[in-house]
Amino acid sequence: MFGKDGKSQSYDRLSPFIFIGGFPRSGTTLIRAMLDAHHDIRCGEETRVVPRILQLAAQWNRSAKETNRLREAGLTDQVNQFIKLTQ
């Protein structure tokens, strides 16, 4: 992989990663753009991973069978409350 300066860069399991998350319209795009402007930092495109996970969890919570499975897996009521707030 090559950096913005054209120099070869190698990545391995020890390479640091930064995860930036936030609500829509909260400035995450600006932060990503500012970080990406640095020659040693490469930011990928924005993803919609967290909203998709929350949507999937909300669908599971509509099913008694899936809700029971989530409880058995250790999903707490606190997480369920967060999912309800984000819908």
Secondary structure, 3 states (H helix, E strand, C coil): CECCCCCECCCCCCCCCCCCCCCCCCCHHHHHHHHHCCCCCCCCCCCCHHHHHHHHHHHHHCCHHHHHHHHHCCCCHHHHHHHHHCC
